[in-house]
């Protein structure tokens, strides 16, 4: 399958073997594939022929397609709701006739959509946001002047909530389309802070495509376009951009640049109260969460040890959105795995699952860490296997 490396395929085969409770000799006996060939395939040294892959897949109780494609989609109701979302946005500029409620009623529903997003209630959001978007498209089409700007602001936030569903559930093309629609709505709203929020969300597209360099440039351009942080919303918007830029720079292997963005974010974060600004949690607590994220992305042992030690003294307050708190524990688990602490990492992921199960179940990094844990445990930990199967990591 395009994009699948020999190393990735080998890891999936090894994970599936351990999940099935099989040794290499048992797989050899069931498949006829020699132990030396199996070892080379699992170690990523050889790409198996179609016949070998078919035999191995049957032996480890899966299919060649699943080994090539990686973890399967969950059976969430989100997938059933996506076609309606796609239908609604296809005609965003040619909305169907229908009623439009008052601004206050629309605002209340948008607030609920934002709340569902940050609390990781993706199923409910996916089922309800298409109807809300359809009404907001009509409202923008009908409104004029200042009222149109206000409705466009609501629309941008609702689109962002819809994008969270598309992005987290693997609909990358749909997510990219929604990001562009958010930028379109933000431009109508004529609010620099909202346009900065759209730039923050747009980075998802660059992460998905592996285009981090242009993505980082787009974040810096958004920072440069921001007015002076003389108001709390402007300071929060700039802080969010710097936090995301720090993560991107860390992932690109630019630790000095990542730390510089963190310092800029810190100076701005202390000017604002911790809360949501155009759907993004910003403030001193969110900054601490991003410190850990950057340490994980940079991957330097000293930073990782310091971050894990800091986690023993500080935890995200319960007042923070569930999605952000769960992400903290996902990153903590990643740091612990990188430090050779798989048991601690497992506990961190369990905490993340208790906080936001829908978020954790759809998280690619969670699946990767769980698959690694299954290999390390050789499939002998039934509780770990149950967790990994729940997340479709095996």
C-alpha positions in Angstrom: 0.0 0.0 0.0 1.4 3.4 -0.9 3.0 5.0 2.2 3.5 1.8 4.1 7.1 1.1 4.8 8.7 -2.3 5.4 9.4 -1.3 9.0 5.8 -0.3 9.6 4.5 -3.5 8.1 6.9 -5.6 10.1 5.8 -3.9 13.3 2.1 -4.6 12.5 2.8 -8.3 11.8 4.8 -8.6 15.0 2.0 -6.8 17.0 -0.6 -9.1 15.5 1.5 -12.1 16.3 1.8 -11.2 19.9 -1.9 -10.2 20.2 -2.7 -13.7 18.9 -0.3 -15.2 21.6 1.9 -16.9 19.0 5.7 -17.4 18.9 7.6 -17.2 15.7 7.9 -21.0 15.6 4.1 -21.3 15.9 3.6 -18.8 13.0 6.2 -20.8 11.0 4.3 -24.0 11.7 0.9 -22.4 10.7 2.1 -20.5 7.7 5.1 -22.4 6.2 7.1 -19.2 6.2 10.6 -19.8 7.6 11.5 -18.4 10.9 14.4 -16.5 9.4 12.1 -14.9 6.8 9.6 -14.0 9.5 12.3 -12.4 11.5 13.5 -10.3 8.6 10.0 -9.3 7.8 9.2 -8.3 11.4 12.5 -6.4 11.6 11.7 -4.4 8.5 14.6 -5.9 6.5 12.4 -7.6 3.8 9.1 -6.8 2.1 7.1 -10.0 2.0 5.8 -11.3 -1.3 2.0 -11.5 -1.7 2.1 -15.2 -1.0 4.1 -14.7 2.2 1.9 -11.9 3.4 -1.2 -13.9 2.8 0.2 -16.8 4.7 1.3 -14.7 7.6 -2.0 -12.8 7.8 -3.9 -16.1 8.0 -1.5 -17.4 10.7 -1.9 -14.3 12.9 -5.7 -14.2 12.5 -6.0 -11.0 10.4 -6.0 -10.1 6.7 -3.3 -8.8 4.3 -5.4 -5.6 3.8 -5.4 -4.8 7.5 -1.7 -5.4 7.9 -1.0 -3.1 5.0 -3.5 -0.4 6.0 -2.8 -0.4 9.7 -5.4 0.1 12.5 -9.0 -0.2 11.4 -11.6 2.5 11.9 -13.7 2.1 15.0 -17.4 1.4 14.6 -18.4 4.8 16.0 -21.7 6.4 14.9 -19.5 9.3 13.7 -18.9 7.5 10.4 -22.6 7.2 9.8 -23.1 10.9 10.2 -20.2 12.1 8.0 -22.1 11.8 4.6 -24.7 14.3 5.8 -21.9 16.7 6.9 -20.4 16.3 3.4 -23.7 17.0 1.7 -24.3 20.2 3.8 -20.9 21.8 3.1 -21.0 20.9 -0.6 -23.6 23.7 -1.2 -22.4 26.1 1.4 -22.8 29.1 -0.9 -26.1 28.0 -2.3 -28.0 27.1 0.9 -31.5 25.6 0.7 -34.4 27.7 1.8 -35.5 27.3 5.4 -36.0 29.1 8.7 -33.3 31.0 10.6 -33.6 31.5 14.3 -32.5 34.5 16.3 -28.9 35.3 16.9 -29.2 34.4 20.6 -30.6 30.9 19.7 -27.9 30.4 17.2 -25.2 31.5 19.6 -26.5 29.0 22.2 -26.3 26.1 19.8 -22.8 27.2 18.6 -21.6 27.3 22.3 -22.9 23.8 22.7 -21.1 22.6 19.6 -17.8 24.2 20.9 -18.4 22.6 24.3 -19.0 19.2 22.7 -15.7 19.6 20.8 -13.5 20.5 23.7 -15.1 17.8 25.9 -14.5 15.2 23.1 -18.2 14.4 22.6 -17.7 13.6 19.0 -20.6 11.3 18.4 -23.2 13.9 19.6 -21.4 16.6 17.7 -21.3 14.7 14.4 -25.0 14.0 14.6 -26.0 17.5 15.4 -23.6 19.9 13.7 -24.8 19.3 10.0 -28.2 20.8 10.9 -26.6 23.7 12.7 -24.2 24.4 9.8 -27.0 24.3 7.3 -28.9 27.0 9.3 -25.8 29.1 9.7 -25.1 29.0 6.0 -28.6 30.3 5.4 -28.1 33.0 8.1 -24.9 34.2 6.5 -26.6 34.3 3.1 -29.5 36.3 4.4 -27.8 38.7 6.8 -26.2 42.1 6.0 -23.7 44.4 7.7 -22.7 43.9 11.3 -25.3 41.1 11.8 -23.6 39.2 8.9 -20.2 39.6 10.6 -21.6 38.2 13.8 -23.3 35.2 12.1 -20.1 34.5 10.2 -18.3 34.4 13.6 -20.7 31.8 14.9 -20.3 29.9 11.6 -16.5 29.8 11.9 -16.7 28.3 15.3 -19.3 25.7 14.3 -17.2 24.7 11.3 -14.2 24.3 13.6 -16.2 21.9 15.7 -17.2 20.0 12.6 -13.6 19.9 11.5 -12.6 18.2 14.8 -14.8 15.3 13.9 -13.4 15.0 10.4 -9.8 15.3 11.4 -9.9 13.0 14.4 -11.8 10.3 12.6 -9.5 10.3 9.6 -11.4 12.2 7.0 -8.4 14.3 5.9 -9.9 15.7 2.7 -13.1 16.7 4.4 -11.1 18.3 7.2 -9.0 20.3 4.7 -12.2 21.5 3.1 -13.7 22.5 6.5 -10.5 24.4 7.4 -10.9 26.5 4.2 -14.5 27.2 5.0 -13.5 28.3 8.4 -11.1 30.7 6.9 -13.8 32.0 4.5 -16.2 32.6 7.4 -13.5 34.3 9.5 -12.7 36.7 6.7 -16.4 37.7 6.6 -16.4 38.2 10.3 -13.5 40.6 9.9 -12.1 39.7 13.4 -8.2 39.3 13.5 -8.4 37.0 16.6 -10.8 34.7 14.8 -8.6 34.7 11.7 -5.7 33.7 13.9 -7.8 30.9 15.2 -8.4 29.7 11.7 -4.6 29.8 11.0 -4.1 27.7 14.2 -6.6 25.1 12.9 -5.1 25.2 9.4 -1.9 23.7 10.8 -3.8 20.4 11.0 -3.7 20.3 7.2 0.1 20.7 7.2 0.5 18.1 9.9 -1.6 15.6 7.9 0.4 16.2 4.7 3.8 16.2 6.5 4.4 19.7 5.2 5.7 21.2 8.5 8.0 23.8 7.0 5.2 25.7 5.0 2.9 25.1 8.0 5.4 26.8 10.4 5.7 29.7 7.9 2.0 30.0 7.8 1.8 30.3 11.6 4.6 32.9 11.7 2.7 34.9 9.0 -0.4 34.7 11.1 1.6 36.0 14.1 2.9 38.9 11.9 -0.6 39.8 10.8 -1.9 40.0 14.4 -2.5 43.5 15.9 -0.5 44.4 19.0 -1.6 42.2 22.0 -3.2 45.1 23.7 -6.4 43.2 24.4 -6.9 39.9 26.1 -8.4 38.2 22.9 -5.5 39.4 20.8 -2.9 38.3 23.4 -4.6 34.9 23.6 -4.7 34.5 19.8 -1.0 35.2 19.5 -0.2 32.9 22.4 -2.1 30.1 20.7 -0.2 30.6 17.5 3.2 30.5 19.3 2.2 27.3 21.2 1.3 25.5 18.0 4.4 26.8 16.3 6.5 25.5 19.2 5.1 22.0 18.7 5.6 22.2 14.9 9.2 23.3 15.3 9.9 20.6 17.8 8.6 18.0 15.5 10.8 19.4 12.7 13.9 18.9 15.0 14.4 22.6 15.6 14.6 22.7 19.4 16.0 26.3 19.7 13.1 27.6 17.5 10.6 25.6 19.5 11.8 27.0 22.8 11.8 30.5 21.4 8.1 30.1 20.5 7.4 28.7 23.9 9.0 31.8 25.5 6.9 34.0 23.4 3.8 32.0 24.3 4.7 32.2 28.0 5.0 36.0 27.9 1.6 36.3 26.3 -0.2 33.5 28.3 0.5 35.3 31.6 -1.5 38.3 30.2 -4.7 36.2 29.9 -7.0 34.2 32.0 -7.2 30.4 31.3 -10.3 29.9 29.2 -11.5 29.3 25.7 -10.8 32.0 23.1 -12.5 31.4 19.8 -12.5 27.7 20.7 -8.9 27.4 21.8 -7.9 26.9 25.4 -5.2 29.5 26.3 -3.6 30.5 29.5 -0.9 29.4 32.0 -2.2 25.9 32.4 -2.5 25.3 28.6 1.1 26.6 28.4 2.3 23.9 30.8 0.6 21.3 28.7 2.4 22.5 25.6 5.7 22.4 27.4 5.3 18.7 27.7 4.2 18.4 24.1 7.3 20.2 22.9 9.6 18.1 25.0 8.1 15.0 23.5 8.4 16.4 19.9 12.0 17.5 20.5 12.8 14.1 22.1 15.9 15.1 24.0 16.4 12.8 27.1 17.2 15.7 29.5 14.0 17.6 28.5 11.9 14.4 28.7 13.2 13.6 32.2 12.5 17.1 33.3 9.0 17.0 31.8 8.1 13.7 33.5 9.5 14.9 36.8 7.4 18.0 36.5 4.3 15.8 35.9 4.8 14.4 39.4 4.3 17.9 40.8 1.6 19.3 38.5 -1.5 17.9 36.8 -4.0 19.7 34.5 -6.8 21.2 36.5 -10.2 19.6 36.1 -11.6 22.9 34.9 -9.6 22.5 31.7 -11.4 21.0 28.7 -11.4 17.2 28.6 -9.7 17.0 25.2 -6.8 19.2 26.4 -6.4 17.3 29.7 -6.4 13.9 27.9 -3.8 15.1 25.4 -1.5 15.9 28.3 -1.6 12.4 29.6 -1.2 11.0 26.0 2.0 13.1 25.7 3.1 12.0 29.2 2.7 8.4 28.1 4.8 9.1 25.0 7.5 10.7 27.1 7.5 7.7 29.5 7.8 5.3 26.6 10.7 7.2 25.2 12.4 7.0 28.6 11.8 3.2 28.8 8.9 3.3 31.3 6.1 1.3 29.5 4.2 0.5 32.7 4.0 4.2 33.7 3.1 5.0 30.1 0.2 2.6 30.2 -1.1 4.2 33.4 -1.0 7.6 31.8 -3.0 6.4 28.8 -5.5 4.8 31.1 -5.9 8.2 32.8 -6.3 9.8 29.4 -9.0 7.3 28.5 -10.9 8.0 31.7 -10.9 11.7 30.9 -11.9 11.6 27.2 -12.5 8.1 25.9 -13.7 9.2 22.4 -10.6 11.3 22.0 -8.2 8.5 23.1 -9.8 5.8 21.0 -9.3 7.7 17.8 -5.8 9.0 18.6 -3.1 7.7 16.2 -0.3 8.1 18.8 -2.3 6.2 21.4 -2.6 3.3 18.9 1.1 3.4 18.1 2.1 3.3 21.8 -0.4 0.5 22.6 0.9 -1.5 19.7 4.5 -1.1 21.0 3.4 -2.1 24.5 1.8 -5.3 23.1 5.0 -6.2 21.4 7.1 -5.5 24.6 4.7 -7.6 26.7 4.7 -10.4 24.0 0.9 -10.4 24.2 0.8 -11.9 27.7 -0.9 -9.0 29.4 -4.7 -9.6 28.9 -5.7 -6.1 30.3 -3.3 -4.4 27.9 -4.6 -6.5 25.0 -8.1 -5.5 25.9 -7.1 -1.8 25.9 -5.3 -2.2 22.6 -8.3 -4.0 21.0 -10.7 -1.3 22.3 -8.5 1.3 20.5 -8.2 -0.9 17.4 -4.4 -0.8 17.9 -4.3 -4.6 17.2 
